[in-house]
Amino acid sequence: MGVEEKSRASGDSPRDAVLPTVNPEVEKAQPPKSAIHPAFYVSIWIAMSSSVILFNKWILSAKGFDFPVVLTTYHLVFSTIMTQILARYTTLLDGRKTVKMTGKVYLRAIVPIGFFFSLSLICGNLTYLYLSVSFIQMLKATTPVAVLLSGWALGVSQINMRVFLNVSVIVVGVIIASYGELEFVWLGVILQIAGVAFEALRLTMVQRLLSSAEFKMDPLVSLYYFAPICALMNGVVALFWEVPRLTMADVDRVGLFYFFLNGLCAFGLNVSVVFLIGKTSSLVLTLCGVLKDVLLVVASMVIYGSQVTLTQFFGYSIALGGMVYYKLGAETIKSYAGEAGRQWADFGNRRPVLRRISIILLSIFVVFALLGGFAPDYAAGIDPTEYLNEAKSKIGMSA
């Protein structure tokens, strides 16, 4: 109800001059709203996250740089240097000034978290030597289950069997996806499961640390504190495990420029997470994570020729569905599904041609995936060469 309507309702005659309800000077002093759409930050985060995973796979597998611990140590040293520079010359790390960090807190909280962070990074990079990117992403879907169990074990959350039954759907889906994997390597699976377990312990310990208002940190500030100790721990492991057999020929095989670009991508991922959370919400981050995992599976099929069977597709769909249900809940999913349906219908009314093109492109992609990526599941062991040679001989052509 406006000012004029309020005056009439109270029985007074309307005044010609109405006092302003907002101080113009204060209104001018407010910072302008960001002109960048949140979709930009979402796209950057998905691109950076996917690039780091595919880049690491390319270095460790395609380029034959068989030194995952050295690579992890390099990422952490790069992040340590970059966070120190940002802390000195920018305001991105000003959040650290509100953290009451002491030597005692660092030793009792940061060092143990850094220890599990190092182990998760080492196991994660070692996995690229044995498994495809697509299968690794499927196994990573068990992370919510591991976080739930570690929370119960460390007393951060209360045991709830109903929640456990909900996340069990994720485990069932991953088991089905693993059963359908054509290049199943037990060592790689064990390393990935260990990496998920270490990451779950790290996340739970971080949750317990951040439960106090004195230690609220964004991902970039966390990296500022964790990167140095993690670099030291990984460096010690690399010094005795991989450095003795590392030569300049191994480094030259990849190239210094690509190493620098790889470190920049890994650090850029942490920066993009800060902006994504700041401009959107944790809910958007969850949904973007699911989308990123699906896109990574597709990218692995296209770039590296990874074979994804129909069994894996079915199992991974169950795991993703269970993960979304666990993180969002039924009511939230219903509301978002309804809103998506309305937006899609409105898009069809406003842009009918574009909607038809989108449907056609999606159909082509599905057909390509079924005939290309999933075909080995039901056409394994068939060599088309012998059939071609037989056909040539029947029509009188030389084989």
N, C-alpha and C positions, 0 to 999 in steps of 0.2 A: 504494500500500500504506500503511495507517494506522500509527500509532505502536504500537498494540497488536499488530497483525499482524507488525510488524517484530520486536518483542520475542519473540514466540513463535517466529518463524523462527530467531532466534539462540540459542534454547534457554533463555532466561530466562523466569521467570514474569512475568505481566503485573502492572503496578503499578496501584494504585487511583488515584493522583494523577499526572496527566500535565502536565508543564510546558508552558506556552503557547508556541507557535512564533512568535507575532506579538505585539509589544508593544502592549497596548491603547491606550496614550497616543498612540503613533505612528499607529495605525490611526484613532484619532479625529481626529488632526490632518490626515489626508488630505482634500483637498477632495472634496465629493460629486460624483458623476457628473451630467452635464448631463441635465435632464429633457426637454429639447427633442430631438425625433427629427431625424436628419439630413435627412429628407425636407422638413422645414420650411425649412432653409437652401437646399436645392435649388430648392424652389418660389419662394422669395424671389428667388434669383438669376435664374431663368428669367423671372419676372415683371418684374424690374427691367431686365434686358437687352432683353427684347421691348418694354417700355414706352419705353425710350430711342429705339429705332429707329423705332417707330411714331409717337412724339411728334415726333421730328425730321422725319419725312415729312409729318406733319400741318402743322407750322409752315412748312416750306419749300415745300410743294406746295399743300395745301388752303387755307392762309391767305395764300398768295402772298407770303411773306417771302423775297424773292429775294436773300438775303444769307448764304450758307452759311459764309463765312469769319468774318463778324461773329458768327454763332451759335457757331462753334467757339471763337472767342476768348472769348466770354462764358462758355462751359463751363469753359475753362481758368482764367479769372480767378476764377470761382466756386469751383473746386476748390482754387486757391491759397489763397483766404481760409479755406475750410473746413479744409484741412489745417493751416494755421497755428493755427486755433482749437483743433483737436483735439490738436495737439502741445503746446499751452500748458495745456489744461485737462483732458485725458484721458490714458489710458495706451495708447490704440490705436496711437500712433506711437512708443512707447518703443523699438521695434526700430531706429530711426535712430541710437540711441546706440551701437550696436555697429558701425556703418558708419564706416570711417575715411575720411571725406570731406574732401578738401582742395581749395583753389582750383585746383591743377594737375589733379587728378583730375576735377574738375567741368568744366573747359574741354576736357580731352582725351577724356572719356568721356560725361558727361551731356549736354553741348551737342550733339555729333553725333547722339546717340540722340534728343534732343529735336527736332533738325532733321527727321529722318525721321518722327518721331511727328507733328509738325505737318503735314508733307506728306500723310501717310496720312489724317489727320483732315480736311484740306481736300478732298482728292480724294473721300473717302468721303461727305462732306456734299454736295459738288457733284453726285454721282451721283444723289441723290434728286430732282434737278430733271429728270432725263431718263429714268430707269428705274423700274419698279415694285419694291416691296419684295421680292416673291417672286423676281423675276429677279436682284436684287442678291444675295440669299441664295444663289442657285444659283452665281453667279460667285464668291462668297466661299469656296466649297468648294475652290477651287484654292489656298488659302493654304498647306496642307501642302506642296504641290509647290514653291511659291515659297520657302518656308522651307528646304526641302531644297537647292534650287539656290543660294540665297544662302549657306547653310552651306558648300557646296563652294567657292563663289567666294571667300569670306573665310577659307578654310582652317580653319573650326571643326570640320568633319567630313570623313571620308574618302569619296572617290567610290566608290559601290557601284551597279553597273548593275542588280543584282537588285532593290534598293530602288527604283531609278528606274523599272523596268518595272512594279513594283507601283503606284506613284503615277501612272503613265501612265493607269491605268484611270480615275482621277479626271478627268484632262484630257479623255479620250474622252467621259465622261458629261456634262461641262460643255459640250463642243462640240455634243453631241446636243441638250442642253437649250437652247442658244443658237439652234440651227437651228429649234427649234419655237417660239421667242418671237415673238408676234404684233406687239409694239411694240418692235422692235429699233432702237436708236439708237446709231450707231457712237461718237459722242462720249461718251455715257454709259458704254459698254462700255470704251472706252479709259481713261476716268477711273477706273473701278472696278479695272481691271487694274493701273493705275499705283498706286492706293491699296493693293492687295494686295502689289505689289512693294515699296513703301516700308515697309509693315507687316512684311513678311518680313525686310527689312534691319534694321529696328529690333529685331525679336525675336532675330535672330542676334547683333547687337551686345550686346544685353542678356544673352544666353546666355554670350557671351565675357566680359562684365564679371562676371557672377555665378559664373563658374568659380573665382574666388578666394573663399575663405571670408571675407575681409575685407569683401566687398561683397554679402553675402546680404541681400536685401530682399524684403519681401512687396509686393503690388501697391499698398497704401496708402502705404508708405514710398517706393516708386518714384514715385508721384504727387506726393508731398511735394517731391521733388527735380526732377522733370521739368516739373510744371505751370507754375512761374514762367517758365522759359526758353521753353517752348512758347507761353505766353500772350504773351510779348514778341515772338516771331517772327511768330505769327499776327496780332498787333495791328499790326505794321508793314505786313504784306501788306494787311490790311483797311483801314488808314488811306489807302493810295493806290488801292486797287482798288474798295472798296465804300462806305466812309464818305462820300465826296463826294456820292453820290446817295441816301444814307439820310436819311429824314425821320421826324419824329415820327408822321406818319400811318401809316408802315409799322409802327412799334412799336405804335401804338394798335390797329392791325388785328389784332394777336395778343393784346395785353394784358399789362401788367406782371405780373399774377398768374400767367399761364401761362408767362411767361419764367422766373419764379422757380421754379415747379413743374418746369419742364423742366431747369433747372440742378440742382435738388435730386435729380431722377431720375438724371441723369448722374453726379452724385457718389455717390449711393446705390448705383449699380452697382459702383463700385470698393470700397465698404465691404462689399457683399455677397460679392464675390469673396474677400476676406480671410477672412470667416467660413466660406465654403463650403470653401475649401482647408484651413482649420484644423480643421473638423469632419468632413471626409470625406477625399478624396484627389484627386490629379491625374487618376486614371482615371475617377472619378465626374464630374469637371469635363469630361473629354472626351466622355463619353456624354451628359451634360446639354447640351453644346454642340450635338450632333447633334439631340437632341430639340427644343431651342430653335429651331434652323433650320427644322425641319419645321413646328413650331407657328407660326412667323412666316410661312411660305408660306401656311398655312391662314388665318391672321389677315388677311393681305393680300387673300386672295380674298374673305373675308367682309366686312371693313371697307371696303376701297377698291374692291372689285369687280374685282380683278386677274384676268385670264384666264390660266389655266394649261392648256396643251394636253397631250394624251396623249403627244406626243413629248417635251415638257419633263418630264413626270412620269417617263417611262421613263429619260431621260438623267440626271435628278437622282437617281433611285434608284440608278443605276450609280455616280454620283459619291459619294453617301453611303456606299454599300457599300464602295467602294474606300477612302474616308477611314477608316472604322471598321476595316477590315482592316489598313491601314497603321499606325494608332495602337495597335491592340490586339494584332494577331497572330492566327493561326489557332487556336492552342491556347487562348488566353484566350477567344476567341469561342465555341469549342466548350464550354468549361466553363461559361460564363455562359448559353449557350443551354440546356444540360442543366439547370442550376439553375432557369432561368426555366420550363422545362417542368414540373419537379417542383413548383415553387411554384404554377403555374397549375392543375395537377391537384389539389394539396392545397386550393387555394382553391375548386375545384369541389366537392370532398367536403364542405368546411365550410360553404360558402355557394352551394349550387347555383342558388338563385333569382337571386342577384346576378350570378353568372357568365352566366346566360341573358340577364339584362337588359343586361350589358356587351356581349355578342355582338350583341344586337339593336341597341343604340345604335351600335356600330361599323359594322354593316351599313347602318344609315340614313345615317351620315356618309359612307360610301363611295359610296352611291347618290347622295347630295346632291352630293358632289364631282364625280362622273362626269357627272351631268346638269346641274349648275350651273357649276362652274369649268371643266370640260374640254369642255363642249358646243360652245363657239365654234370648236374645232378642226375639227369635222366638220359644223358648221351655219353656218359663216361665210357672210355674204352673203344669208341667207334673211330676208326681211321678212315676218313673219306677218300684217301688216296687210292686204296685198292678198288673202290667202287668206280672212281674216275678212270682208272687204268682198264678195268673190265669194260666200261662203256666205250672207251676209245678202241679197244680191240674188236668189239662187235661191229663198229662202223668203219673198220679198216685203217684206223689211225695208229701210228706207232706210240707205244706207251712211254 
